[in-house]
Amino acid sequence: MSSCGNESCIRPADKKCSICSEVYYCSSECQHANWPQHKVSCKVSVVRLRPSGGAYWDKNIPQVPHRERFVEEKLERTHAIFKKGELCPLTEFYGHPILIYCPLIHSKVTDRPMGDNELAVYLRIEPSDGFAPPKWQVHNPGDCFVVRRDKKPLSKDLVQTMFAYHSDLLDWYFEEQMESGHPPGQGIDAADFKRFYKKYWHLGEDSDAEPV
C-alpha cells in the first residue's frame, strides 16, 4: 500500500487523486490539506488524436496506423482545452461526456502537424443528423485533443471505442432516425455503449468489464 501524499501524515493510503491518479491519500481530509502543494504538479489525462498522415489525396505522405493515432498524454490544468474545448454532444447520451480541442480551429495555431483527422470529426458529430459542424469538415484539423469533462483519467482504449461506436452509428442510425422521426439520441445510452464496448474488444456477454 502506498504512503499518504500529505507529508505530515504517516498513515497508509489507498485513495488515488481522481484527476492525475498518481498520488495517494488516506482520507479526503489529507487530500484537501495537500491540495495547495499538489495542484502545481497535478496534470489531467487526455488523449491526443493524431492526423492520418496527410490529406487523403496526397499519396506521398505515409499513413499513420490506426492504433497509433490514439496517444495518452498529460496536460496542465491551465491548458486551453479547458476553456476553449467544445463538448462532443453524442458522448453525453451514453454517459462519457468529453471535450474536444483543436489548436488550429480553437486557437489558430498553425505550427502543428496538419492533415485529415476523421477521428476528431466523427467524435464531434451532432446527435440530430450525424454531421460535425462545418468548421470541422472544411479544415484539415491535424492534431486534436480530447479530455473527460469531469477531468478524470481518460484512456486511449475508451476513446478508440467511442470513435468506433460513432462510426458504427453513422452506418445506419441517423438514416433510420430521419425516416422514423425519432428524437435525436433515442436508443443511444450507457447500456448500448457497454454492449458495443464488449463486442468491439471481443469480451463475452457475461463479462463485467466496464468501458474505461
Rosetta constraint file for C-alpha pairs under 8 A:
AtomPair CA 1 CA 12 HARMONIC 6.22 0.50
AtomPair CA 1 CA 13 HARMONIC 6.41 0.50
AtomPair CA 1 CA 14 HARMONIC 6.49 0.50
AtomPair CA 2 CA 12 HARMONIC 5.84 0.50
AtomPair CA 2 CA 13 HARMONIC 5.33 0.50
AtomPair CA 2 CA 14 HARMONIC 6.53 0.50
AtomPair CA 2 CA 24 HARMONIC 6.61 0.50
AtomPair CA 3 CA 10 HARMONIC 6.89 0.50
AtomPair CA 3 CA 11 HARMONIC 6.49 0.50
AtomPair CA 3 CA 12 HARMONIC 4.66 0.50
AtomPair CA 3 CA 13 HARMONIC 5.26 0.50
AtomPair CA 3 CA 24 HARMONIC 6.95 0.50
AtomPair CA 3 CA 25 HARMONIC 7.37 0.50
AtomPair CA 3 CA 26 HARMONIC 7.98 0.50
AtomPair CA 4 CA 9 HARMONIC 6.28 0.50
AtomPair CA 4 CA 10 HARMONIC 6.55 0.50
AtomPair CA 4 CA 11 HARMONIC 6.12 0.50
AtomPair CA 4 CA 12 HARMONIC 5.73 0.50
AtomPair CA 4 CA 13 HARMONIC 4.90 0.50
AtomPair CA 4 CA 23 HARMONIC 7.98 0.50
AtomPair CA 4 CA 24 HARMONIC 5.63 0.50
AtomPair CA 4 CA 25 HARMONIC 4.51 0.50
AtomPair CA 4 CA 26 HARMONIC 5.63 0.50
AtomPair CA 4 CA 30 HARMONIC 7.85 0.50
AtomPair CA 5 CA 9 HARMONIC 7.80 0.50
AtomPair CA 5 CA 13 HARMONIC 8.00 0.50
AtomPair CA 5 CA 23 HARMONIC 6.00 0.50
AtomPair CA 5 CA 24 HARMONIC 5.55 0.50
AtomPair CA 5 CA 25 HARMONIC 5.40 0.50
AtomPair CA 5 CA 30 HARMONIC 7.73 0.50
AtomPair CA 5 CA 31 HARMONIC 7.48 0.50
AtomPair CA 5 CA 34 HARMONIC 7.20 0.50
AtomPair CA 6 CA 25 HARMONIC 6.96 0.50
AtomPair CA 6 CA 30 HARMONIC 5.72 0.50
AtomPair CA 6 CA 31 HARMONIC 6.86 0.50
AtomPair CA 6 CA 33 HARMONIC 7.12 0.50
AtomPair CA 6 CA 34 HARMONIC 5.33 0.50
AtomPair CA 9 CA 30 HARMONIC 7.65 0.50
AtomPair CA 11 CA 26 HARMONIC 6.61 0.50
AtomPair CA 12 CA 25 HARMONIC 7.83 0.50
AtomPair CA 12 CA 26 HARMONIC 6.16 0.50
AtomPair CA 13 CA 24 HARMONIC 5.67 0.50
AtomPair CA 13 CA 25 HARMONIC 4.78 0.50
AtomPair CA 13 CA 26 HARMONIC 3.97 0.50
AtomPair CA 13 CA 27 HARMONIC 7.62 0.50
AtomPair CA 14 CA 24 HARMONIC 6.00 0.50
AtomPair CA 14 CA 25 HARMONIC 6.32 0.50
AtomPair CA 14 CA 26 HARMONIC 6.11 0.50
AtomPair CA 15 CA 24 HARMONIC 5.24 0.50
AtomPair CA 15 CA 25 HARMONIC 5.19 0.50
AtomPair CA 15 CA 26 HARMONIC 6.17 0.50
AtomPair CA 15 CA 27 HARMONIC 7.23 0.50
AtomPair CA 16 CA 21 HARMONIC 5.15 0.50
AtomPair CA 16 CA 22 HARMONIC 6.67 0.50
AtomPair CA 16 CA 23 HARMONIC 5.71 0.50
AtomPair CA 16 CA 24 HARMONIC 4.41 0.50
AtomPair CA 16 CA 25 HARMONIC 6.36 0.50
AtomPair CA 17 CA 21 HARMONIC 4.88 0.50
AtomPair CA 17 CA 22 HARMONIC 6.56 0.50
AtomPair CA 17 CA 23 HARMONIC 5.61 0.50
AtomPair CA 17 CA 24 HARMONIC 6.10 0.50
AtomPair CA 17 CA 25 HARMONIC 7.41 0.50
AtomPair CA 17 CA 31 HARMONIC 7.85 0.50
AtomPair CA 18 CA 152 HARMONIC 5.78 0.50
AtomPair CA 18 CA 153 HARMONIC 7.39 0.50
AtomPair CA 19 CA 42 HARMONIC 7.30 0.50
AtomPair CA 19 CA 43 HARMONIC 7.17 0.50
AtomPair CA 19 CA 44 HARMONIC 5.83 0.50
AtomPair CA 19 CA 45 HARMONIC 7.45 0.50
AtomPair CA 19 CA 151 HARMONIC 5.91 0.50
AtomPair CA 19 CA 152 HARMONIC 4.74 0.50
AtomPair CA 19 CA 153 HARMONIC 6.12 0.50
AtomPair CA 20 CA 42 HARMONIC 5.84 0.50
AtomPair CA 20 CA 43 HARMONIC 5.58 0.50
AtomPair CA 20 CA 44 HARMONIC 5.55 0.50
AtomPair CA 20 CA 45 HARMONIC 6.56 0.50
AtomPair CA 20 CA 152 HARMONIC 7.36 0.50
AtomPair CA 20 CA 153 HARMONIC 6.63 0.50
AtomPair CA 21 CA 153 HARMONIC 7.22 0.50
AtomPair CA 25 CA 30 HARMONIC 6.35 0.50
AtomPair CA 25 CA 31 HARMONIC 5.90 0.50
AtomPair CA 26 CA 30 HARMONIC 6.72 0.50
AtomPair CA 26 CA 31 HARMONIC 7.90 0.50
AtomPair CA 27 CA 31 HARMONIC 6.43 0.50
AtomPair CA 28 CA 32 HARMONIC 6.11 0.50
AtomPair CA 29 CA 33 HARMONIC 6.17 0.50
AtomPair CA 30 CA 34 HARMONIC 6.13 0.50
AtomPair CA 31 CA 35 HARMONIC 6.04 0.50
AtomPair CA 34 CA 38 HARMONIC 6.05 0.50
AtomPair CA 35 CA 39 HARMONIC 5.61 0.50
AtomPair CA 36 CA 40 HARMONIC 7.51 0.50
AtomPair CA 37 CA 41 HARMONIC 7.95 0.50
AtomPair CA 38 CA 42 HARMONIC 5.90 0.50
AtomPair CA 42 CA 76 HARMONIC 7.43 0.50
AtomPair CA 42 CA 77 HARMONIC 7.50 0.50
AtomPair CA 43 CA 74 HARMONIC 5.67 0.50
AtomPair CA 43 CA 75 HARMONIC 5.38 0.50
AtomPair CA 43 CA 76 HARMONIC 4.96 0.50
AtomPair CA 43 CA 77 HARMONIC 5.93 0.50
AtomPair CA 44 CA 74 HARMONIC 5.35 0.50
AtomPair CA 44 CA 75 HARMONIC 5.30 0.50
AtomPair CA 44 CA 76 HARMONIC 6.42 0.50
AtomPair CA 44 CA 77 HARMONIC 6.33 0.50
AtomPair CA 44 CA 151 HARMONIC 6.21 0.50
AtomPair CA 44 CA 152 HARMONIC 7.23 0.50
AtomPair CA 44 CA 153 HARMONIC 6.95 0.50
AtomPair CA 45 CA 72 HARMONIC 7.07 0.50
AtomPair CA 45 CA 73 HARMONIC 5.95 0.50
AtomPair CA 45 CA 74 HARMONIC 4.73 0.50
AtomPair CA 45 CA 75 HARMONIC 6.63 0.50
AtomPair CA 45 CA 147 HARMONIC 6.90 0.50
AtomPair CA 45 CA 151 HARMONIC 7.34 0.50
AtomPair CA 45 CA 152 HARMONIC 7.11 0.50
AtomPair CA 45 CA 153 HARMONIC 5.00 0.50
AtomPair CA 45 CA 154 HARMONIC 5.67 0.50
AtomPair CA 45 CA 155 HARMONIC 7.88 0.50
AtomPair CA 46 CA 72 HARMONIC 5.97 0.50
AtomPair CA 46 CA 73 HARMONIC 5.39 0.50
AtomPair CA 46 CA 74 HARMONIC 5.86 0.50
AtomPair CA 46 CA 75 HARMONIC 6.90 0.50
AtomPair CA 46 CA 145 HARMONIC 6.65 0.50
AtomPair CA 46 CA 146 HARMONIC 5.71 0.50
AtomPair CA 46 CA 147 HARMONIC 4.75 0.50
AtomPair CA 46 CA 148 HARMONIC 7.57 0.50
AtomPair CA 46 CA 153 HARMONIC 7.38 0.50
AtomPair CA 46 CA 154 HARMONIC 5.93 0.50
AtomPair CA 46 CA 155 HARMONIC 7.67 0.50
AtomPair CA 47 CA 70 HARMONIC 6.31 0.50
AtomPair CA 47 CA 71 HARMONIC 5.34 0.50
AtomPair CA 47 CA 72 HARMONIC 4.56 0.50
AtomPair CA 47 CA 73 HARMONIC 5.89 0.50
AtomPair CA 47 CA 145 HARMONIC 5.71 0.50
AtomPair CA 47 CA 146 HARMONIC 5.42 0.50
AtomPair CA 47 CA 147 HARMONIC 6.65 0.50
AtomPair CA 47 CA 154 HARMONIC 6.98 0.50
AtomPair CA 47 CA 155 HARMONIC 6.97 0.50
AtomPair CA 47 CA 156 HARMONIC 5.98 0.50
AtomPair CA 47 CA 159 HARMONIC 7.51 0.50
AtomPair CA 48 CA 69 HARMONIC 7.68 0.50
AtomPair CA 48 CA 70 HARMONIC 5.92 0.50
AtomPair CA 48 CA 71 HARMONIC 5.03 0.50
AtomPair CA 48 CA 72 HARMONIC 6.33 0.50
AtomPair CA 48 CA 73 HARMONIC 6.86 0.50
AtomPair CA 48 CA 143 HARMONIC 6.89 0.50
AtomPair CA 48 CA 144 HARMONIC 5.79 0.50
AtomPair CA 48 CA 145 HARMONIC 4.44 0.50
AtomPair CA 48 CA 146 HARMONIC 6.54 0.50
AtomPair CA 49 CA 69 HARMONIC 5.67 0.50
AtomPair CA 49 CA 70 HARMONIC 5.24 0.50
AtomPair CA 49 CA 71 HARMONIC 6.67 0.50
AtomPair CA 49 CA 117 HARMONIC 7.60 0.50
AtomPair CA 49 CA 119 HARMONIC 6.71 0.50
AtomPair CA 49 CA 120 HARMONIC 6.89 0.50
AtomPair CA 49 CA 143 HARMONIC 5.81 0.50
AtomPair CA 49 CA 144 HARMONIC 5.10 0.50
AtomPair CA 49 CA 145 HARMONIC 5.81 0.50
AtomPair CA 49 CA 146 HARMONIC 7.64 0.50
AtomPair CA 50 CA 69 HARMONIC 4.68 0.50
AtomPair CA 50 CA 70 HARMONIC 6.57 0.50
AtomPair CA 50 CA 71 HARMONIC 7.66 0.50
AtomPair CA 50 CA 117 HARMONIC 7.02 0.50
AtomPair CA 50 CA 142 HARMONIC 6.71 0.50
AtomPair CA 50 CA 143 HARMONIC 5.02 0.50
AtomPair CA 50 CA 144 HARMONIC 6.78 0.50
AtomPair CA 51 CA 64 HARMONIC 7.67 0.50
AtomPair CA 51 CA 69 HARMONIC 7.04 0.50
AtomPair CA 51 CA 113 HARMONIC 7.56 0.50
AtomPair CA 51 CA 114 HARMONIC 6.87 0.50
AtomPair CA 51 CA 115 HARMONIC 5.37 0.50
AtomPair CA 51 CA 116 HARMONIC 5.50 0.50
AtomPair CA 51 CA 117 HARMONIC 4.55 0.50
AtomPair CA 51 CA 118 HARMONIC 7.83 0.50
AtomPair CA 51 CA 119 HARMONIC 7.99 0.50
AtomPair CA 51 CA 141 HARMONIC 7.76 0.50
AtomPair CA 51 CA 142 HARMONIC 4.92 0.50
AtomPair CA 51 CA 143 HARMONIC 5.77 0.50
AtomPair CA 52 CA 63 HARMONIC 5.52 0.50
AtomPair CA 52 CA 64 HARMONIC 5.34 0.50
AtomPair CA 52 CA 65 HARMONIC 7.85 0.50
AtomPair CA 52 CA 66 HARMONIC 7.84 0.50
AtomPair CA 52 CA 69 HARMONIC 7.41 0.50
AtomPair CA 52 CA 115 HARMONIC 6.55 0.50
AtomPair CA 52 CA 116 HARMONIC 5.79 0.50
AtomPair CA 52 CA 117 HARMONIC 5.93 0.50
AtomPair CA 52 CA 118 HARMONIC 7.93 0.50
AtomPair CA 53 CA 61 HARMONIC 6.11 0.50
AtomPair CA 53 CA 62 HARMONIC 5.92 0.50
AtomPair CA 53 CA 63 HARMONIC 4.63 0.50
AtomPair CA 53 CA 64 HARMONIC 5.52 0.50
AtomPair CA 53 CA 115 HARMONIC 6.08 0.50
AtomPair CA 53 CA 116 HARMONIC 7.28 0.50
AtomPair CA 54 CA 58 HARMONIC 6.48 0.50
AtomPair CA 54 CA 61 HARMONIC 5.84 0.50
AtomPair CA 54 CA 62 HARMONIC 7.62 0.50
AtomPair CA 54 CA 63 HARMONIC 7.16 0.50
AtomPair CA 54 CA 114 HARMONIC 6.97 0.50
AtomPair CA 54 CA 115 HARMONIC 4.28 0.50
AtomPair CA 54 CA 116 HARMONIC 5.90 0.50
AtomPair CA 55 CA 115 HARMONIC 5.16 0.50
AtomPair CA 55 CA 116 HARMONIC 5.24 0.50
AtomPair CA 55 CA 140 HARMONIC 7.25 0.50
AtomPair CA 56 CA 116 HARMONIC 6.89 0.50
AtomPair CA 64 CA 68 HARMONIC 6.77 0.50
AtomPair CA 64 CA 69 HARMONIC 6.70 0.50
AtomPair CA 65 CA 69 HARMONIC 6.71 0.50
AtomPair CA 66 CA 70 HARMONIC 7.78 0.50
AtomPair CA 70 CA 156 HARMONIC 5.59 0.50
AtomPair CA 70 CA 159 HARMONIC 7.67 0.50
AtomPair CA 70 CA 160 HARMONIC 7.04 0.50
AtomPair CA 71 CA 156 HARMONIC 6.34 0.50
AtomPair CA 72 CA 154 HARMONIC 8.00 0.50
AtomPair CA 72 CA 155 HARMONIC 6.67 0.50
AtomPair CA 72 CA 156 HARMONIC 5.97 0.50
AtomPair CA 75 CA 79 HARMONIC 6.49 0.50
AtomPair CA 77 CA 82 HARMONIC 7.54 0.50
AtomPair CA 78 CA 82 HARMONIC 7.17 0.50
AtomPair CA 79 CA 83 HARMONIC 7.76 0.50
AtomPair CA 80 CA 84 HARMONIC 5.71 0.50
AtomPair CA 80 CA 85 HARMONIC 7.22 0.50
AtomPair CA 81 CA 85 HARMONIC 4.53 0.50
AtomPair CA 81 CA 99 HARMONIC 7.61 0.50
AtomPair CA 81 CA 100 HARMONIC 7.25 0.50
AtomPair CA 81 CA 101 HARMONIC 5.41 0.50
AtomPair CA 81 CA 145 HARMONIC 7.68 0.50
AtomPair CA 81 CA 147 HARMONIC 7.98 0.50
AtomPair CA 84 CA 101 HARMONIC 6.90 0.50
AtomPair CA 84 CA 106 HARMONIC 6.38 0.50
AtomPair CA 85 CA 99 HARMONIC 5.45 0.50
AtomPair CA 85 CA 100 HARMONIC 5.13 0.50
AtomPair CA 85 CA 101 HARMONIC 4.45 0.50
AtomPair CA 85 CA 102 HARMONIC 7.69 0.50
AtomPair CA 85 CA 106 HARMONIC 7.51 0.50
AtomPair CA 86 CA 99 HARMONIC 5.11 0.50
AtomPair CA 86 CA 100 HARMONIC 5.41 0.50
AtomPair CA 86 CA 101 HARMONIC 6.60 0.50
AtomPair CA 87 CA 97 HARMONIC 7.16 0.50
AtomPair CA 87 CA 98 HARMONIC 5.98 0.50
AtomPair CA 87 CA 99 HARMONIC 4.44 0.50
AtomPair CA 87 CA 100 HARMONIC 6.33 0.50
AtomPair CA 87 CA 124 HARMONIC 7.77 0.50
AtomPair CA 88 CA 92 HARMONIC 7.44 0.50
AtomPair CA 88 CA 97 HARMONIC 6.83 0.50
AtomPair CA 88 CA 98 HARMONIC 5.88 0.50
AtomPair CA 88 CA 99 HARMONIC 5.88 0.50
AtomPair CA 88 CA 100 HARMONIC 6.61 0.50
AtomPair CA 88 CA 123 HARMONIC 6.22 0.50
AtomPair CA 88 CA 124 HARMONIC 4.81 0.50
AtomPair CA 88 CA 125 HARMONIC 7.10 0.50
AtomPair CA 88 CA 126 HARMONIC 7.81 0.50
AtomPair CA 89 CA 93 HARMONIC 7.47 0.50
AtomPair CA 89 CA 97 HARMONIC 7.26 0.50
AtomPair CA 89 CA 124 HARMONIC 7.11 0.50
AtomPair CA 89 CA 125 HARMONIC 7.48 0.50
AtomPair CA 89 CA 126 HARMONIC 6.35 0.50
AtomPair CA 89 CA 127 HARMONIC 6.86 0.50
AtomPair CA 90 CA 94 HARMONIC 7.48 0.50
AtomPair CA 90 CA 97 HARMONIC 7.92 0.50
AtomPair CA 90 CA 123 HARMONIC 7.84 0.50
AtomPair CA 90 CA 124 HARMONIC 7.63 0.50
AtomPair CA 90 CA 125 HARMONIC 6.95 0.50
AtomPair CA 90 CA 126 HARMONIC 6.38 0.50
AtomPair CA 90 CA 127 HARMONIC 5.48 0.50
AtomPair CA 90 CA 185 HARMONIC 7.36 0.50
AtomPair CA 91 CA 95 HARMONIC 6.47 0.50
AtomPair CA 91 CA 96 HARMONIC 5.40 0.50
AtomPair CA 91 CA 97 HARMONIC 4.78 0.50
AtomPair CA 91 CA 98 HARMONIC 6.59 0.50
AtomPair CA 91 CA 123 HARMONIC 7.97 0.50
AtomPair CA 91 CA 162 HARMONIC 7.87 0.50
AtomPair CA 92 CA 96 HARMONIC 5.78 0.50
AtomPair CA 92 CA 97 HARMONIC 4.45 0.50
AtomPair CA 92 CA 98 HARMONIC 7.70 0.50
AtomPair CA 93 CA 97 HARMONIC 7.94 0.50
AtomPair CA 93 CA 185 HARMONIC 6.60 0.50
AtomPair CA 93 CA 188 HARMONIC 6.06 0.50
AtomPair CA 93 CA 189 HARMONIC 5.39 0.50
AtomPair CA 93 CA 190 HARMONIC 7.33 0.50
AtomPair CA 94 CA 188 HARMONIC 6.11 0.50
AtomPair CA 94 CA 189 HARMONIC 4.01 0.50
AtomPair CA 94 CA 190 HARMONIC 4.11 0.50
AtomPair CA 94 CA 191 HARMONIC 7.61 0.50
AtomPair CA 94 CA 192 HARMONIC 7.69 0.50
AtomPair CA 94 CA 193 HARMONIC 6.30 0.50
AtomPair CA 95 CA 189 HARMONIC 7.11 0.50
AtomPair CA 95 CA 190 HARMONIC 5.68 0.50
AtomPair CA 96 CA 148 HARMONIC 7.31 0.50
AtomPair CA 97 CA 148 HARMONIC 6.21 0.50
AtomPair CA 97 CA 149 HARMONIC 5.88 0.50
AtomPair CA 98 CA 146 HARMONIC 6.35 0.50
AtomPair CA 98 CA 147 HARMONIC 5.44 0.50
AtomPair CA 98 CA 148 HARMONIC 4.38 0.50
AtomPair CA 98 CA 149 HARMONIC 5.07 0.50
AtomPair CA 99 CA 146 HARMONIC 5.47 0.50
AtomPair CA 99 CA 147 HARMONIC 5.39 0.50
AtomPair CA 99 CA 148 HARMONIC 6.24 0.50
AtomPair CA 99 CA 149 HARMONIC 5.87 0.50
AtomPair CA 100 CA 120 HARMONIC 7.65 0.50
AtomPair CA 100 CA 124 HARMONIC 7.63 0.50
AtomPair CA 100 CA 144 HARMONIC 7.06 0.50
AtomPair CA 100 CA 145 HARMONIC 5.67 0.50
AtomPair CA 100 CA 146 HARMONIC 4.44 0.50
AtomPair CA 100 CA 147 HARMONIC 6.71 0.50
AtomPair CA 101 CA 105 HARMONIC 7.95 0.50
AtomPair CA 101 CA 106 HARMONIC 6.78 0.50
AtomPair CA 101 CA 144 HARMONIC 5.66 0.50
AtomPair CA 101 CA 145 HARMONIC 5.18 0.50
AtomPair CA 101 CA 146 HARMONIC 6.34 0.50
AtomPair CA 102 CA 106 HARMONIC 5.70 0.50
AtomPair CA 102 CA 107 HARMONIC 7.55 0.50
AtomPair CA 102 CA 141 HARMONIC 6.63 0.50
AtomPair CA 102 CA 142 HARMONIC 7.73 0.50
AtomPair CA 102 CA 143 HARMONIC 6.63 0.50
AtomPair CA 102 CA 144 HARMONIC 4.51 0.50
AtomPair CA 102 CA 145 HARMONIC 6.48 0.50
AtomPair CA 103 CA 107 HARMONIC 5.07 0.50
AtomPair CA 103 CA 108 HARMONIC 6.17 0.50
AtomPair CA 103 CA 109 HARMONIC 5.19 0.50
AtomPair CA 103 CA 110 HARMONIC 7.69 0.50
AtomPair CA 103 CA 143 HARMONIC 7.37 0.50
AtomPair CA 103 CA 144 HARMONIC 6.85 0.50
AtomPair CA 104 CA 108 HARMONIC 4.43 0.50
AtomPair CA 104 CA 109 HARMONIC 4.66 0.50
AtomPair CA 104 CA 110 HARMONIC 5.87 0.50
AtomPair CA 104 CA 141 HARMONIC 6.21 0.50
AtomPair CA 104 CA 142 HARMONIC 7.67 0.50
AtomPair CA 105 CA 109 HARMONIC 7.80 0.50
AtomPair CA 105 CA 135 HARMONIC 7.40 0.50
AtomPair CA 105 CA 136 HARMONIC 7.86 0.50
AtomPair CA 105 CA 141 HARMONIC 6.92 0.50
AtomPair CA 110 CA 114 HARMONIC 7.98 0.50
AtomPair CA 112 CA 142 HARMONIC 7.26 0.50
AtomPair CA 112 CA 143 HARMONIC 6.93 0.50
AtomPair CA 113 CA 142 HARMONIC 5.57 0.50
AtomPair CA 113 CA 143 HARMONIC 6.30 0.50
AtomPair CA 114 CA 140 HARMONIC 6.02 0.50
AtomPair CA 114 CA 141 HARMONIC 6.08 0.50
AtomPair CA 114 CA 142 HARMONIC 3.85 0.50
AtomPair CA 114 CA 143 HARMONIC 6.77 0.50
AtomPair CA 115 CA 140 HARMONIC 4.75 0.50
AtomPair CA 115 CA 141 HARMONIC 6.23 0.50
AtomPair CA 115 CA 142 HARMONIC 4.65 0.50
AtomPair CA 116 CA 140 HARMONIC 4.85 0.50
AtomPair CA 116 CA 141 HARMONIC 6.44 0.50
AtomPair CA 116 CA 142 HARMONIC 6.17 0.50
AtomPair CA 117 CA 121 HARMONIC 6.61 0.50
AtomPair CA 117 CA 140 HARMONIC 6.81 0.50
AtomPair CA 117 CA 141 HARMONIC 6.25 0.50
AtomPair CA 117 CA 142 HARMONIC 5.91 0.50
AtomPair CA 117 CA 143 HARMONIC 7.57 0.50
AtomPair CA 118 CA 122 HARMONIC 5.83 0.50
AtomPair CA 119 CA 123 HARMONIC 6.29 0.50
AtomPair CA 119 CA 163 HARMONIC 6.30 0.50
AtomPair CA 120 CA 124 HARMONIC 6.22 0.50
AtomPair CA 120 CA 144 HARMONIC 6.71 0.50
AtomPair CA 121 CA 125 HARMONIC 6.55 0.50
AtomPair CA 121 CA 132 HARMONIC 6.01 0.50
AtomPair CA 121 CA 136 HARMONIC 6.03 0.50
AtomPair CA 121 CA 137 HARMONIC 7.01 0.50
AtomPair CA 122 CA 132 HARMONIC 7.11 0.50
AtomPair CA 122 CA 163 HARMONIC 6.44 0.50
AtomPair CA 122 CA 166 HARMONIC 6.26 0.50
AtomPair CA 122 CA 167 HARMONIC 6.72 0.50
AtomPair CA 123 CA 162 HARMONIC 7.26 0.50
AtomPair CA 123 CA 163 HARMONIC 5.90 0.50
AtomPair CA 123 CA 166 HARMONIC 6.68 0.50
AtomPair CA 124 CA 132 HARMONIC 5.44 0.50
AtomPair CA 124 CA 133 HARMONIC 7.78 0.50
AtomPair CA 125 CA 129 HARMONIC 7.91 0.50
AtomPair CA 125 CA 130 HARMONIC 5.15 0.50
AtomPair CA 125 CA 131 HARMONIC 4.83 0.50
AtomPair CA 125 CA 132 HARMONIC 4.05 0.50
AtomPair CA 125 CA 133 HARMONIC 7.32 0.50
AtomPair CA 126 CA 130 HARMONIC 5.18 0.50
AtomPair CA 126 CA 131 HARMONIC 5.59 0.50
AtomPair CA 126 CA 132 HARMONIC 5.83 0.50
AtomPair CA 126 CA 133 HARMONIC 7.67 0.50
AtomPair CA 127 CA 184 HARMONIC 5.33 0.50
AtomPair CA 127 CA 185 HARMONIC 5.69 0.50
AtomPair CA 128 CA 174 HARMONIC 7.87 0.50
AtomPair CA 128 CA 183 HARMONIC 7.84 0.50
AtomPair CA 128 CA 184 HARMONIC 4.92 0.50
AtomPair CA 128 CA 185 HARMONIC 7.46 0.50
AtomPair CA 129 CA 174 HARMONIC 6.01 0.50
AtomPair CA 129 CA 178 HARMONIC 7.85 0.50
AtomPair CA 129 CA 184 HARMONIC 7.92 0.50
AtomPair CA 130 CA 170 HARMONIC 6.46 0.50
AtomPair CA 130 CA 174 HARMONIC 6.09 0.50
AtomPair CA 132 CA 136 HARMONIC 6.25 0.50
AtomPair CA 132 CA 137 HARMONIC 6.87 0.50
AtomPair CA 133 CA 137 HARMONIC 6.96 0.50
AtomPair CA 134 CA 138 HARMONIC 6.13 0.50
AtomPair CA 135 CA 139 HARMONIC 6.43 0.50
AtomPair CA 136 CA 140 HARMONIC 7.92 0.50
AtomPair CA 136 CA 141 HARMONIC 6.99 0.50
AtomPair CA 147 CA 151 HARMONIC 6.55 0.50
AtomPair CA 147 CA 154 HARMONIC 6.65 0.50
AtomPair CA 148 CA 152 HARMONIC 6.11 0.50
AtomPair CA 148 CA 153 HARMONIC 7.28 0.50
AtomPair CA 148 CA 154 HARMONIC 6.37 0.50
AtomPair CA 154 CA 158 HARMONIC 7.22 0.50
AtomPair CA 154 CA 159 HARMONIC 7.78 0.50
AtomPair CA 154 CA 212 HARMONIC 7.24 0.50
AtomPair CA 155 CA 159 HARMONIC 6.60 0.50
AtomPair CA 155 CA 212 HARMONIC 6.59 0.50
AtomPair CA 156 CA 160 HARMONIC 6.00 0.50
AtomPair CA 157 CA 161 HARMONIC 6.19 0.50
AtomPair CA 157 CA 212 HARMONIC 7.55 0.50
AtomPair CA 158 CA 162 HARMONIC 6.20 0.50
AtomPair CA 158 CA 211 HARMONIC 6.25 0.50
AtomPair CA 158 CA 212 HARMONIC 5.57 0.50
AtomPair CA 159 CA 163 HARMONIC 6.24 0.50
AtomPair CA 160 CA 164 HARMONIC 6.28 0.50
AtomPair CA 161 CA 165 HARMONIC 6.02 0.50
AtomPair CA 161 CA 197 HARMONIC 6.41 0.50
AtomPair CA 161 CA 200 HARMONIC 7.17 0.50
AtomPair CA 162 CA 166 HARMONIC 6.20 0.50
AtomPair CA 163 CA 167 HARMONIC 6.12 0.50
AtomPair CA 164 CA 168 HARMONIC 6.12 0.50
AtomPair CA 165 CA 169 HARMONIC 6.27 0.50
AtomPair CA 165 CA 193 HARMONIC 7.40 0.50
AtomPair CA 165 CA 196 HARMONIC 6.96 0.50
AtomPair CA 166 CA 170 HARMONIC 6.20 0.50
AtomPair CA 167 CA 171 HARMONIC 6.66 0.50
AtomPair CA 168 CA 172 HARMONIC 7.24 0.50
AtomPair CA 169 CA 173 HARMONIC 4.85 0.50
AtomPair CA 169 CA 174 HARMONIC 6.97 0.50
AtomPair CA 170 CA 174 HARMONIC 6.30 0.50
AtomPair CA 172 CA 176 HARMONIC 6.42 0.50
AtomPair CA 173 CA 177 HARMONIC 6.07 0.50
AtomPair CA 174 CA 178 HARMONIC 6.19 0.50
AtomPair CA 175 CA 179 HARMONIC 6.30 0.50
AtomPair CA 176 CA 180 HARMONIC 5.99 0.50
AtomPair CA 177 CA 181 HARMONIC 5.77 0.50
AtomPair CA 177 CA 182 HARMONIC 5.44 0.50
AtomPair CA 177 CA 183 HARMONIC 7.46 0.50
AtomPair CA 177 CA 184 HARMONIC 7.39 0.50
AtomPair CA 178 CA 182 HARMONIC 7.13 0.50
AtomPair CA 182 CA 186 HARMONIC 6.69 0.50
AtomPair CA 185 CA 189 HARMONIC 7.99 0.50
AtomPair CA 187 CA 192 HARMONIC 7.40 0.50
AtomPair CA 188 CA 192 HARMONIC 6.19 0.50
AtomPair CA 188 CA 193 HARMONIC 7.29 0.50
AtomPair CA 189 CA 193 HARMONIC 6.28 0.50
AtomPair CA 190 CA 194 HARMONIC 6.08 0.50
AtomPair CA 191 CA 195 HARMONIC 6.31 0.50
AtomPair CA 192 CA 196 HARMONIC 6.34 0.50
AtomPair CA 193 CA 197 HARMONIC 6.04 0.50
AtomPair CA 194 CA 198 HARMONIC 6.34 0.50
AtomPair CA 194 CA 210 HARMONIC 6.98 0.50
AtomPair CA 194 CA 211 HARMONIC 6.45 0.50
AtomPair CA 195 CA 199 HARMONIC 6.37 0.50
AtomPair CA 195 CA 205 HARMONIC 7.83 0.50
AtomPair CA 196 CA 200 HARMONIC 5.93 0.50
AtomPair CA 197 CA 201 HARMONIC 6.25 0.50
AtomPair CA 197 CA 211 HARMONIC 6.46 0.50
AtomPair CA 198 CA 202 HARMONIC 5.86 0.50
AtomPair CA 198 CA 203 HARMONIC 4.69 0.50
AtomPair CA 198 CA 204 HARMONIC 6.67 0.50
AtomPair CA 198 CA 205 HARMONIC 6.95 0.50
AtomPair CA 198 CA 207 HARMONIC 7.72 0.50
AtomPair CA 198 CA 209 HARMONIC 7.70 0.50
AtomPair CA 199 CA 203 HARMONIC 6.06 0.50
AtomPair CA 199 CA 204 HARMONIC 7.68 0.50
AtomPair CA 203 CA 207 HARMONIC 6.30 0.50
